[in-house]
Amino acid sequence: MRSSAALDVLVSALKRLPGVGPRTAQRYAYHLLQHDREAGEAIAGALIDAVSRIRHCARCNTFTEFEVCETCNSSRRDPTLLCVVETPADQVTVEQTLAFEGLYFVLMGHLSPLDGIGPAEIHFDRLLARACDGVVTEVILATNFTQEGEATAHYIGAMLRARGLKVSRLARGVPVGGELEYVDAATVAQAMRDRRRME
């Protein structure tokens, strides 16, 4: 049986989501059309609304409906600390720890020369202007511990240190509640290198 053009367009659109392959996209499309058309309409409406209203914060580059996001506008944040993350989702994760009271800059990605993503694509010029505004005294690099995230942190760190800024990196190591025998050797080795003195 030949599927309709509208169904093919829907499946193709769903395949663009991360982690969704052709079969999963087809399963989602059939489910929405067969069992929950109301949810399909709600998803479509929410997406249209979000795409039309959400933009990037003029200061930190995260998603917001305003010119400047609530975090950047907060008088309770420490403007001398700037945490650099790859995505808005990473920013939310740091916020949920309740351990950071400074401000953020969201790169919206990481360096990946093979994919054509260089400093311009991660808004490096905006980050540089933000970090060198005369108020920021420390930049905390909280990019992911992937090969690309490490390369991004190394590049940004070198550029910021050359301008006299204090730059730090998130520590890596054994997770809270973790048992050494179940932790991979590379993580234990990094934890050993990043050890700190007990007070």
Disulfide bonds with the S-S distance in Angstrom:
none
